[in-house]
């Protein structure tokens, strides 16, 4: 049996292949303008062909060893096919087909995050980079995020966060501080009460001794407290009591002296008021009238028998 290569070179097989080629239709060429297409099925076919070409070139542009010039050319060809695809998708919509632009892929950066690069490098709206072309000089900067500038907070923003908790007004709401302070507060209150009772006892004893004129004798351990109470408090209290007693005696003596009988008639309030008014009147007349006018007025009053 002959080999496959020998069979393919035989006269019969070559003749059969030639007839098959003749039966085939000539290969159709994609129209230059999408508007020239009048059939919806043909528009879908040309769009699918463009997508296959884009897939092949996107696979090829992933190779970083192609060089900068080849990568840029491949990227330009892919963007040209993308624009052509958009034209065919619009033509499909015009012919009554589905709208593919709603589900179009978006631009991503080196980390896969979707970004918006409307017009990078001045190459027209919607220019995109693929594969290794994203790492070319001058292109990487387009996908790098600008450094975040720490904005200084304003006075309003600072005071907006300040509330009662900032000043410690809500420290007791959790109940922890209250539980810790309760024993210490009770102990301080107990010691204060004991000290107050002790000072009261010393003060009462010291007051008794001072009033009686005896010398206060206390225990040596209580000497500082006695000194404080005796020399700072007790003497002042005793002096105050003595002063009050003297004032009371003086008041009683003054009351006794004031109780007397008047043997001459005394002027009442109205008479005193009349005398004061008369005196003021005379002062005003002496200030604004001459002596001659005053004498004439006095003579006129005597002639008319007027006392005022």
GROMACS elastic network, one bead per residue, 0.5 to 0.9 nm:
[ bonds ]
;  ai    aj funct       b0    kb
    2     5     6  0.82729   500
    2     6     6  0.62682   500
    2     7     6  0.67059   500
    3     6     6  0.53566   500
    3     7     6  0.63669   500
    3     8     6  0.88532   500
    4     8     6  0.61987   500
    4     9     6  0.87171   500
    5     8     6  0.51771   500
    5     9     6  0.63927   500
    5    10     6  0.88480   500
    6     9     6  0.51597   500
    6    10     6  0.63379   500
    7    10     6  0.52449   500
    7    11     6  0.87376   500
    7    12     6  0.87496   500
    7    13     6  0.69975   500
    8    11     6  0.83510   500
    8    12     6  0.86819   500
    8    13     6  0.58201   500
    8    14     6  0.68874   500
    9    12     6  0.84751   500
    9    13     6  0.69224   500
    9    14     6  0.66473   500
   10    13     6  0.55550   500
   10    14     6  0.64266   500
   10    15     6  0.87434   500
   11    14     6  0.53160   500
   11    15     6  0.61947   500
   11    16     6  0.87289   500
   12    15     6  0.51291   500
   12    16     6  0.62354   500
   12    17     6  0.87373   500
   13    16     6  0.50462   500
   13    17     6  0.62381   500
   13    18     6  0.86447   500
   14    17     6  0.51310   500
   14    18     6  0.62239   500
   14    19     6  0.87419   500
   15    18     6  0.51281   500
   15    19     6  0.63708   500
   15    20     6  0.87779   500
   16    19     6  0.52254   500
   16    20     6  0.63361   500
   16    21     6  0.88028   500
   17    20     6  0.50998   500
   17    21     6  0.63063   500
   17    22     6  0.87267   500
   18    21     6  0.51844   500
   18    22     6  0.63424   500
   18    23     6  0.88322   500
   19    22     6  0.50737   500
   19    23     6  0.63623   500
   19    24     6  0.89049   500
   20    23     6  0.51851   500
   20    24     6  0.65151   500
   21    24     6  0.52647   500
   21    25     6  0.83404   500
   22    25     6  0.77451   500
   24    27     6  0.85650   500
   25    28     6  0.83710   500
   28    31     6  0.89972   500
   29    32     6  0.87906   500
   30    33     6  0.86610   500
   30    34     6  0.89012   500
   30    46     6  0.65852   500
   30    49     6  0.89879   500
   31    34     6  0.64837   500
   31    35     6  0.86896   500
   31    36     6  0.67625   500
   31    37     6  0.72483   500
   31    46     6  0.86228   500
   32    35     6  0.88734   500
   32    36     6  0.80103   500
   33    36     6  0.57041   500
   33    37     6  0.78217   500
   33    84     6  0.88724   500
   33    87     6  0.83610   500
   33    88     6  0.87425   500
   34    37     6  0.57416   500
   34    43     6  0.78287   500
   34    84     6  0.82590   500
   34    87     6  0.62631   500
   34    88     6  0.55568   500
   34    90     6  0.86873   500
   34    91     6  0.63560   500
   35    38     6  0.76257   500
   35    87     6  0.84986   500
   35    88     6  0.82945   500
   35    91     6  0.66000   500
   37    40     6  0.79453   500
   37    42     6  0.71940   500
   37    43     6  0.66390   500
   37    91     6  0.81343   500
   38    42     6  0.79425   500
   38    43     6  0.80102   500
   38    95     6  0.76783   500
   39    42     6  0.53469   500
   39    43     6  0.63926   500
   39    44     6  0.89102   500
   39    95     6  0.76121   500
   40    43     6  0.50317   500
   40    44     6  0.63460   500
   40    45     6  0.86609   500
   40    91     6  0.85349   500
   40    92     6  0.63290   500
   40    95     6  0.60082   500
   40    96     6  0.77494   500
   40    97     6  0.70671   500
   41    44     6  0.51443   500
   41    45     6  0.62255   500
   41    46     6  0.87844   500
   42    46     6  0.61835   500
   42    47     6  0.85185   500
   43    46     6  0.52584   500
   43    47     6  0.61493   500
   43    48     6  0.86156   500
   43    88     6  0.65160   500
   43    89     6  0.81499   500
   43    91     6  0.73470   500
   43    92     6  0.62110   500
   43    95     6  0.88297   500
   44    47     6  0.51139   500
   44    48     6  0.61612   500
   44    49     6  0.86452   500
   44    88     6  0.81102   500
   44    89     6  0.84371   500
   44    92     6  0.72561   500
   44    97     6  0.88874   500
   45    48     6  0.51685   500
   45    49     6  0.62735   500
   45    50     6  0.87829   500
   46    50     6  0.62644   500
   46    51     6  0.86787   500
   46    85     6  0.87187   500
   46    88     6  0.76737   500
   47    50     6  0.51242   500
   47    51     6  0.62974   500
   47    52     6  0.87811   500
   47    84     6  0.86617   500
   47    85     6  0.60904   500
   47    86     6  0.89667   500
   47    88     6  0.61454   500
   47    89     6  0.73156   500
   48    51     6  0.50464   500
   48    52     6  0.63165   500
   48    53     6  0.87782   500
   48    85     6  0.89577   500
   49    52     6  0.51730   500
   49    53     6  0.63961   500
   49    54     6  0.87152   500
   50    53     6  0.51442   500
   50    54     6  0.61832   500
   50    55     6  0.86624   500
   50    81     6  0.65268   500
   50    82     6  0.81302   500
   50    84     6  0.78635   500
   50    85     6  0.64461   500
   51    54     6  0.50242   500
   51    55     6  0.61789   500
   51    56     6  0.87347   500
   51    81     6  0.81787   500
   51    82     6  0.84366   500
   51    85     6  0.75827   500
   52    55     6  0.50797   500
   52    56     6  0.63336   500
   52    57     6  0.87817   500
   53    56     6  0.51849   500
   53    57     6  0.63188   500
   53    58     6  0.85984   500
   53    78     6  0.84656   500
   53    81     6  0.79290   500
   54    57     6  0.52482   500
   54    58     6  0.60112   500
   54    59     6  0.85488   500
   54    77     6  0.85830   500
   54    78     6  0.59326   500
   54    79     6  0.88716   500
   54    81     6  0.66197   500
   54    82     6  0.76266   500
   55    58     6  0.51480   500
   55    59     6  0.61839   500
   55    60     6  0.86512   500
   55    78     6  0.89990   500
   56    59     6  0.52576   500
   56    60     6  0.63306   500
   56    61     6  0.88476   500
   57    61     6  0.61149   500
   57    62     6  0.88511   500
   57    74     6  0.67473   500
   57    75     6  0.83444   500
   57    77     6  0.81072   500
   57    78     6  0.67033   500
   58    61     6  0.51923   500
   58    62     6  0.66943   500
   58    74     6  0.81942   500
   58    75     6  0.82808   500
   58    78     6  0.73140   500
   58   130     6  0.68613   500
   58   131     6  0.70982   500
   59    62     6  0.56651   500
   59    63     6  0.79735   500
   59   131     6  0.82201   500
   60    63     6  0.61230   500
   60    66     6  0.89285   500
   60    74     6  0.81937   500
   60   131     6  0.87687   500
   61    64     6  0.73729   500
   61    66     6  0.79399   500
   61    70     6  0.85796   500
   61    71     6  0.61594   500
   61    74     6  0.64817   500
   61    75     6  0.73986   500
   61   130     6  0.70442   500
   61   131     6  0.56720   500
   61   132     6  0.62015   500
   61   133     6  0.73124   500
   62    65     6  0.89957   500
   62    71     6  0.88717   500
   62   130     6  0.76816   500
   62   132     6  0.52881   500
   62   133     6  0.81400   500
   63    66     6  0.61408   500
   63    67     6  0.89034   500
   63    71     6  0.85754   500
   63   131     6  0.77614   500
   63   132     6  0.65536   500
   64    67     6  0.67750   500
   64    68     6  0.84279   500
   64    71     6  0.79238   500
   64   131     6  0.82646   500
   64   132     6  0.53597   500
   64   133     6  0.81757   500
   64   135     6  0.89004   500
   65    68     6  0.85561   500
   65   132     6  0.89641   500
   66    69     6  0.80658   500
   66    70     6  0.59419   500
   66    71     6  0.64129   500
   67    70     6  0.55755   500
   67    71     6  0.61411   500
   67    72     6  0.86755   500
   68    71     6  0.51809   500
   68    72     6  0.61868   500
   68    73     6  0.86956   500
   68   133     6  0.79894   500
   68   136     6  0.70187   500
   68   137     6  0.89167   500
   69    72     6  0.51843   500
   69    73     6  0.62359   500
   69    74     6  0.86448   500
   70    73     6  0.50676   500
   70    74     6  0.60904   500
   70    75     6  0.85084   500
   71    74     6  0.51320   500
   71    75     6  0.61005   500
   71    76     6  0.86094   500
   71   131     6  0.89650   500
   71   132     6  0.72020   500
   71   133     6  0.59053   500
   71   136     6  0.86289   500
   72    75     6  0.50573   500
   72    76     6  0.61847   500
   72    77     6  0.86615   500
   72   133     6  0.66578   500
   72   136     6  0.86702   500
   73    76     6  0.50847   500
   73    77     6  0.62197   500
   73    78     6  0.86628   500
   74    77     6  0.50594   500
   74    78     6  0.61878   500
   74    79     6  0.86563   500
   74   133     6  0.87770   500
   75    78     6  0.51335   500
   75    79     6  0.62576   500
   75    80     6  0.86281   500
   75   128     6  0.78977   500
   75   129     6  0.63518   500
   75   130     6  0.66201   500
   75   131     6  0.88381   500
   75   133     6  0.68824   500
   76    79     6  0.51673   500
   76    80     6  0.61783   500
   76    81     6  0.87156   500
   76   127     6  0.86819   500
   76   128     6  0.88608   500
   76   129     6  0.87517   500
   77    81     6  0.62469   500
   77    82     6  0.85961   500
   78    81     6  0.51098   500
   78    82     6  0.61563   500
   78    83     6  0.87317   500
   78   128     6  0.87271   500
   78   129     6  0.88763   500
   78   130     6  0.85373   500
   79    83     6  0.62823   500
   79    84     6  0.86120   500
   79   126     6  0.86452   500
   79   127     6  0.64736   500
   79   128     6  0.66388   500
   79   129     6  0.82446   500
   80    83     6  0.52387   500
   80    84     6  0.62864   500
   80    85     6  0.86336   500
   81    85     6  0.60313   500
   81    86     6  0.86474   500
   82    86     6  0.63477   500
   82    87     6  0.88391   500
   83    86     6  0.51166   500
   83    87     6  0.65393   500
   83    88     6  0.89460   500
   83   126     6  0.89703   500
   84    87     6  0.51187   500
   84    88     6  0.64595   500
   84    89     6  0.87148   500
   85    88     6  0.51516   500
   85    89     6  0.61589   500
   85    90     6  0.86599   500
   86    89     6  0.50464   500
   86    90     6  0.62365   500
   86    91     6  0.86047   500
   86   100     6  0.88209   500
   86   101     6  0.75819   500
   87    90     6  0.52024   500
   87    91     6  0.62524   500
   87    92     6  0.87169   500
   88    92     6  0.61255   500
   88    93     6  0.86839   500
   89    92     6  0.50128   500
   89    93     6  0.64036   500
   89    94     6  0.87187   500
   89    97     6  0.87111   500
   89    98     6  0.83979   500
   89    99     6  0.69070   500
   89   100     6  0.63096   500
   89   101     6  0.71289   500
   90    93     6  0.51163   500
   90    94     6  0.62911   500
   90    95     6  0.87477   500
   90    99     6  0.76424   500
   90   100     6  0.85427   500
   90   101     6  0.83269   500
   91    95     6  0.62285   500
   91    96     6  0.87257   500
   91    97     6  0.85103   500
   92    95     6  0.50898   500
   92    96     6  0.63911   500
   92    97     6  0.50044   500
   92    98     6  0.68896   500
   92    99     6  0.75104   500
   92   100     6  0.88592   500
   93    96     6  0.51355   500
   93    98     6  0.58867   500
   93    99     6  0.57619   500
   93   100     6  0.85196   500
   94    97     6  0.72123   500
   99   102     6  0.65147   500
   99   103     6  0.85244   500
  100   103     6  0.59257   500
  100   104     6  0.68323   500
  101   104     6  0.51572   500
  101   105     6  0.89364   500
  106   114     6  0.63934   500
  106   115     6  0.75512   500
  106   116     6  0.80203   500
  107   112     6  0.87721   500
  107   113     6  0.82058   500
  107   114     6  0.55888   500
  107   115     6  0.56326   500
  107   116     6  0.64964   500
  107   117     6  0.73332   500
  107   128     6  0.69088   500
  107   129     6  0.81545   500
  108   111     6  0.75588   500
  108   112     6  0.51406   500
  108   113     6  0.50497   500
  108   115     6  0.54205   500
  108   116     6  0.81198   500
  108   129     6  0.89831   500
  108   143     6  0.85042   500
  109   112     6  0.52360   500
  109   113     6  0.54686   500
  109   114     6  0.65471   500
  109   115     6  0.65716   500
  109   134     6  0.79535   500
  109   142     6  0.88174   500
  109   143     6  0.55042   500
  109   144     6  0.81067   500
  110   113     6  0.75160   500
  110   131     6  0.89663   500
  110   134     6  0.72186   500
  110   135     6  0.83502   500
  110   140     6  0.85790   500
  110   143     6  0.70246   500
  110   144     6  0.85963   500
  115   143     6  0.82175   500
  117   120     6  0.60407   500
  117   125     6  0.87355   500
  117   126     6  0.71185   500
  117   127     6  0.77947   500
  117   128     6  0.77281   500
  117   142     6  0.80401   500
  117   143     6  0.87453   500
  118   124     6  0.84177   500
  118   125     6  0.56657   500
  118   126     6  0.52815   500
  118   127     6  0.72898   500
  118   128     6  0.88705   500
  119   122     6  0.58539   500
  119   123     6  0.67193   500
  119   124     6  0.57825   500
  119   126     6  0.59284   500
  119   127     6  0.63208   500
  119   128     6  0.88298   500
  120   123     6  0.66339   500
  120   124     6  0.77571   500
  120   125     6  0.79644   500
  120   126     6  0.80966   500
  120   127     6  0.66678   500
  120   128     6  0.80726   500
  120   139     6  0.86484   500
  120   142     6  0.74305   500
  121   124     6  0.81827   500
  121   127     6  0.84593   500
  121   138     6  0.87402   500
  121   139     6  0.83225   500
  121   142     6  0.89720   500
  122   125     6  0.80455   500
  122   127     6  0.86573   500
  123   126     6  0.84548   500
  123   127     6  0.63259   500
  124   127     6  0.61533   500
  129   132     6  0.84463   500
  129   133     6  0.58284   500
  129   134     6  0.56604   500
  129   139     6  0.83565   500
  130   133     6  0.55276   500
  130   134     6  0.60510   500
  131   134     6  0.60994   500
  131   135     6  0.80784   500
  132   135     6  0.55397   500
  132   136     6  0.71312   500
  133   136     6  0.53770   500
  133   137     6  0.89923   500
  133   139     6  0.75291   500
  133   140     6  0.87686   500
  134   137     6  0.86506   500
  134   139     6  0.57911   500
  134   140     6  0.58360   500
  134   142     6  0.87272   500
  134   143     6  0.79526   500
  135   138     6  0.84090   500
  135   139     6  0.63155   500
  135   140     6  0.51867   500
  135   141     6  0.89637   500
  136   139     6  0.53824   500
  136   140     6  0.62459   500
  137   140     6  0.63311   500
  137   141     6  0.80538   500
  138   141     6  0.59011   500
  138   142     6  0.74354   500
  139   142     6  0.54199   500
  139   143     6  0.72770   500
  140   143     6  0.55123   500
  140   144     6  0.64704   500
  141   144     6  0.51296   500
  141   145     6  0.82093   500
  142   145     6  0.81356   500
  144   147     6  0.89888   500
  145   148     6  0.84682   500
  146   149     6  0.87819   500
  148   151     6  0.88743   500
  153   156     6  0.80666   500
  153   157     6  0.60442   500
  153   158     6  0.66672   500
  154   157     6  0.52835   500
  154   158     6  0.63869   500
  154   159     6  0.88204   500
  155   158     6  0.51042   500
  155   159     6  0.62176   500
  155   160     6  0.84455   500
  156   159     6  0.53301   500
  156   160     6  0.59625   500
  157   160     6  0.50369   500
  157   161     6  0.69021   500
  158   161     6  0.58729   500
  158   162     6  0.71469   500
  159   162     6  0.51465   500
  159   163     6  0.83491   500
  160   163     6  0.78876   500
  161   166     6  0.85512   500
  162   165     6  0.76899   500
  162   166     6  0.57586   500
  162   167     6  0.82045   500
  163   166     6  0.54876   500
  163   167     6  0.72480   500
  164   167     6  0.55013   500
  164   168     6  0.65006   500
  164   169     6  0.54115   500
  164   170     6  0.66110   500
  165   169     6  0.56446   500
  165   170     6  0.53246   500
  165   171     6  0.72881   500
  166   169     6  0.76672   500
  166   170     6  0.86311   500
  167   170     6  0.82199   500
  168   171     6  0.54585   500
  168   172     6  0.85850   500
  169   172     6  0.74685   500
  169   173     6  0.86935   500
  170   173     6  0.54356   500
  170   174     6  0.80517   500
  171   174     6  0.68044   500
  171   175     6  0.83174   500
  171   176     6  0.86964   500
  171   177     6  0.73557   500
  172   175     6  0.56113   500
  172   176     6  0.71553   500
  172   177     6  0.58769   500
  172   178     6  0.63680   500
  173   176     6  0.81870   500
  173   177     6  0.85809   500
  173   178     6  0.87288   500
  174   177     6  0.75495   500
  174   178     6  0.84612   500
  175   178     6  0.52356   500
  175   179     6  0.63928   500
  175   180     6  0.88931   500
  176   179     6  0.53332   500
  176   180     6  0.64706   500
  176   181     6  0.87789   500
  177   180     6  0.51429   500
  177   181     6  0.60640   500
  177   182     6  0.85339   500
  178   181     6  0.51730   500
  178   182     6  0.59724   500
  179   182     6  0.54731   500
  179   183     6  0.76702   500
  180   183     6  0.67320   500
  180   184     6  0.75290   500
  181   184     6  0.53561   500
  181   185     6  0.59492   500
  181   186     6  0.86234   500
  182   185     6  0.51221   500
  182   186     6  0.62061   500
  182   187     6  0.86901   500
  183   186     6  0.51880   500
  183   187     6  0.62330   500
  183   188     6  0.86767   500
  184   187     6  0.51157   500
  184   188     6  0.61682   500
  184   189     6  0.86093   500
  185   188     6  0.51426   500
  185   189     6  0.61271   500
  185   190     6  0.86070   500
  186   189     6  0.51245   500
  186   190     6  0.61621   500
  186   191     6  0.87083   500
  187   190     6  0.51474   500
  187   191     6  0.62656   500
  187   192     6  0.85888   500
  188   191     6  0.52347   500
  188   192     6  0.60980   500
  188   193     6  0.86354   500
  189   192     6  0.51030   500
  189   193     6  0.61897   500
  189   194     6  0.86708   500
  190   193     6  0.52148   500
  190   194     6  0.62576   500
  190   195     6  0.86725   500
  191   194     6  0.50845   500
  191   195     6  0.61163   500
  191   196     6  0.85316   500
  192   195     6  0.51425   500
  192   196     6  0.61050   500
  192   197     6  0.86435   500
  193   196     6  0.50594   500
  193   197     6  0.61854   500
  193   198     6  0.86160   500
  194   197     6  0.51880   500
  194   198     6  0.62095   500
  194   199     6  0.86715   500
  195   198     6  0.50947   500
  195   199     6  0.61544   500
  195   200     6  0.85660   500
  196   199     6  0.51601   500
  196   200     6  0.61207   500
  196   201     6  0.86481   500
  197   200     6  0.50975   500
  197   201     6  0.62474   500
  197   202     6  0.87280   500
  198   201     6  0.51814   500
  198   202     6  0.62931   500
  198   203     6  0.85844   500
  199   202     6  0.51023   500
  199   203     6  0.59699   500
  199   204     6  0.85312   500
  199   225     6  0.73320   500
  199   226     6  0.82064   500
  199   229     6  0.74392   500
  200   203     6  0.50634   500
  200   204     6  0.60892   500
  200   205     6  0.85485   500
  201   204     6  0.53049   500
  201   205     6  0.62402   500
  201   206     6  0.85832   500
  202   205     6  0.51759   500
  202   206     6  0.60155   500
  202   207     6  0.85449   500
  202   218     6  0.87038   500
  202   222     6  0.87739   500
  202   225     6  0.79918   500
  202   226     6  0.64950   500
  202   229     6  0.74491   500
  202   230     6  0.86159   500
  203   206     6  0.50139   500
  203   207     6  0.60352   500
  203   208     6  0.86023   500
  203   226     6  0.76669   500
  203   229     6  0.60487   500
  203   230     6  0.70707   500
  203   233     6  0.80490   500
  203   234     6  0.67177   500
  204   207     6  0.51643   500
  204   208     6  0.63350   500
  204   209     6  0.87775   500
  204   234     6  0.87453   500
  205   208     6  0.52441   500
  205   209     6  0.63691   500
  205   210     6  0.87321   500
  205   216     6  0.81762   500
  206   209     6  0.51106   500
  206   210     6  0.60753   500
  206   211     6  0.85442   500
  206   215     6  0.89865   500
  206   216     6  0.62866   500
  206   217     6  0.88568   500
  206   226     6  0.78358   500
  206   229     6  0.80051   500
  206   230     6  0.63770   500
  206   234     6  0.70013   500
  207   210     6  0.51155   500
  207   211     6  0.60490   500
  207   212     6  0.84293   500
  207   230     6  0.79950   500
  207   234     6  0.61093   500
  207   235     6  0.82433   500
  207   237     6  0.84843   500
  207   238     6  0.75497   500
  208   211     6  0.53110   500
  208   212     6  0.61194   500
  208   213     6  0.85276   500
  208   214     6  0.85925   500
  209   212     6  0.51596   500
  209   213     6  0.60160   500
  209   214     6  0.51185   500
  209   215     6  0.63902   500
  209   216     6  0.57695   500
  209   217     6  0.88773   500
  210   214     6  0.61564   500
  210   215     6  0.72351   500
  210   216     6  0.74124   500
  210   230     6  0.88425   500
  210   234     6  0.81847   500
  210   235     6  0.81014   500
  210   238     6  0.80503   500
  211   214     6  0.78014   500
  211   238     6  0.76660   500
  212   215     6  0.88754   500
  216   226     6  0.89520   500
  216   230     6  0.89643   500
  218   221     6  0.83961   500
  218   222     6  0.67344   500
  218   223     6  0.68023   500
  218   226     6  0.76174   500
  219   222     6  0.54796   500
  219   223     6  0.65541   500
  220   223     6  0.51533   500
  220   224     6  0.84165   500
  221   224     6  0.75785   500
  221   225     6  0.86642   500
  222   225     6  0.54685   500
  222   226     6  0.61161   500
  222   227     6  0.86592   500
  223   226     6  0.50198   500
  223   227     6  0.60392   500
  223   228     6  0.85644   500
  224   227     6  0.51569   500
  224   228     6  0.62791   500
  224   229     6  0.87157   500
  225   228     6  0.51446   500
  225   229     6  0.61827   500
  225   230     6  0.83887   500
  226   229     6  0.51244   500
  226   230     6  0.56420   500
  226   231     6  0.80931   500
  227   230     6  0.51234   500
  227   231     6  0.56415   500
  227   232     6  0.75813   500
  228   231     6  0.56729   500
  228   232     6  0.54384   500
  228   233     6  0.71460   500
  228   234     6  0.89389   500
  229   232     6  0.54862   500
  229   234     6  0.59480   500
  229   235     6  0.86034   500
  230   233     6  0.57221   500
  230   235     6  0.62798   500
  230   236     6  0.88882   500
  231   234     6  0.63191   500
  231   235     6  0.59226   500
  231   236     6  0.80263   500
  232   235     6  0.66839   500
  232   236     6  0.68717   500
  233   236     6  0.54170   500
  233   237     6  0.62636   500
  233   238     6  0.87947   500
  234   237     6  0.50353   500
  234   238     6  0.61290   500
  234   239     6  0.85268   500
  235   238     6  0.50917   500
  235   239     6  0.60386   500
  235   240     6  0.84325   500
  236   239     6  0.51304   500
  236   240     6  0.60407   500
  236   241     6  0.86152   500
  237   240     6  0.50696   500
  237   241     6  0.62496   500
  237   242     6  0.86784   500
  238   241     6  0.51102   500
  238   242     6  0.61938   500
  238   243     6  0.85783   500
  239   242     6  0.50529   500
  239   243     6  0.60673   500
  239   244     6  0.85872   500
  240   243     6  0.50846   500
  240   244     6  0.62067   500
  240   245     6  0.86548   500
  241   244     6  0.51330   500
  241   245     6  0.62468   500
  241   246     6  0.87125   500
  242   245     6  0.51034   500
  242   246     6  0.62405   500
  242   247     6  0.86616   500
  243   246     6  0.51161   500
  243   247     6  0.61799   500
  243   248     6  0.85885   500
  244   247     6  0.50998   500
  244   248     6  0.61537   500
  244   249     6  0.86985   500
  245   248     6  0.50711   500
  245   249     6  0.63184   500
  245   250     6  0.87383   500
  246   249     6  0.51144   500
  246   250     6  0.62170   500
  246   251     6  0.85877   500
  247   250     6  0.50856   500
  247   251     6  0.61042   500
  247   252     6  0.86374   500
  248   251     6  0.50916   500
  248   252     6  0.62867   500
  248   253     6  0.87646   500
  249   252     6  0.51355   500
  249   253     6  0.62944   500
  249   254     6  0.86680   500
  250   253     6  0.51215   500
  250   254     6  0.61439   500
  250   255     6  0.86297   500
  251   254     6  0.51200   500
  251   255     6  0.62296   500
  251   256     6  0.87495   500
  252   255     6  0.51374   500
  252   256     6  0.64034   500
  252   257     6  0.88214   500
  253   256     6  0.51268   500
  253   257     6  0.63047   500
  253   258     6  0.86949   500
  254   257     6  0.50716   500
  254   258     6  0.61271   500
  254   259     6  0.87891   500
  255   258     6  0.51369   500
  255   259     6  0.64548   500
  256   259     6  0.54727   500
  256   260     6  0.84132   500
  257   260     6  0.71503   500
  262   265     6  0.74220   500
  262   266     6  0.80477   500
  267   270     6  0.80218   500
  267   271     6  0.58105   500
  267   272     6  0.64132   500
  268   271     6  0.54530   500
  268   272     6  0.63400   500
  268   273     6  0.87688   500
  269   272     6  0.51394   500
  269   273     6  0.61545   500
  269   274     6  0.86643   500
  270   273     6  0.50185   500
  270   274     6  0.61723   500
  270   275     6  0.86570   500
  271   274     6  0.50537   500
  271   275     6  0.62214   500
  271   276     6  0.86523   500
  272   275     6  0.51555   500
  272   276     6  0.62424   500
  272   277     6  0.86991   500
  273   276     6  0.51527   500
  273   277     6  0.62369   500
  273   278     6  0.86383   500
  274   277     6  0.51641   500
  274   278     6  0.61675   500
  274   279     6  0.86119   500
  275   278     6  0.50801   500
  275   279     6  0.61804   500
  275   280     6  0.86926   500
  276   279     6  0.50982   500
  276   280     6  0.62562   500
  276   281     6  0.85591   500
  277   280     6  0.51015   500
  277   281     6  0.60542   500
  277   282     6  0.86428   500
  278   282     6  0.62357   500
  278   283     6  0.86784   500
  278   308     6  0.87096   500
  279   282     6  0.51803   500
  279   283     6  0.63403   500
  279   284     6  0.87811   500
  280   283     6  0.51108   500
  280   284     6  0.63005   500
  280   285     6  0.86900   500
  281   284     6  0.51902   500
  281   285     6  0.62291   500
  281   286     6  0.86376   500
  282   285     6  0.50829   500
  282   286     6  0.60907   500
  282   287     6  0.84928   500
  283   286     6  0.51948   500
  283   287     6  0.62035   500
  283   288     6  0.88649   500
  284   287     6  0.50365   500
  284   288     6  0.63054   500
  284   289     6  0.82698   500
  285   288     6  0.53325   500
  285   289     6  0.54001   500
  285   290     6  0.82923   500
  285   294     6  0.78616   500
  286   289     6  0.54759   500
  286   290     6  0.68613   500
  286   291     6  0.75022   500
  286   294     6  0.79259   500
  287   290     6  0.80120   500
  289   292     6  0.82820   500
  289   293     6  0.64469   500
  289   294     6  0.68116   500
  290   293     6  0.54861   500
  290   294     6  0.64210   500
  290   295     6  0.88373   500
  291   294     6  0.50293   500
  291   295     6  0.61647   500
  291   296     6  0.86565   500
  292   295     6  0.51102   500
  292   296     6  0.61970   500
  292   297     6  0.85667   500
  293   296     6  0.50810   500
  293   297     6  0.60905   500
  293   298     6  0.85564   500
  294   297     6  0.50680   500
  294   298     6  0.61533   500
  294   299     6  0.86936   500
  295   298     6  0.50348   500
  295   299     6  0.62419   500
  295   300     6  0.86086   500
  296   299     6  0.51424   500
  296   300     6  0.61685   500
  296   301     6  0.86505   500
  297   300     6  0.50502   500
  297   301     6  0.62334   500
  297   302     6  0.87100   500
  298   301     6  0.51255   500
  298   302     6  0.62931   500
  298   303     6  0.86977   500
  299   302     6  0.50733   500
  299   303     6  0.61613   500
  299   304     6  0.86040   500
  300   303     6  0.51498   500
  300   304     6  0.61859   500
  300   305     6  0.83525   500
  300   306     6  0.83653   500
  301   304     6  0.50928   500
  301   305     6  0.57302   500
  301   307     6  0.69068   500
  301   308     6  0.77795   500
  302   306     6  0.62388   500
  302   307     6  0.77334   500
  303   306     6  0.78316   500
  304   307     6  0.89708   500
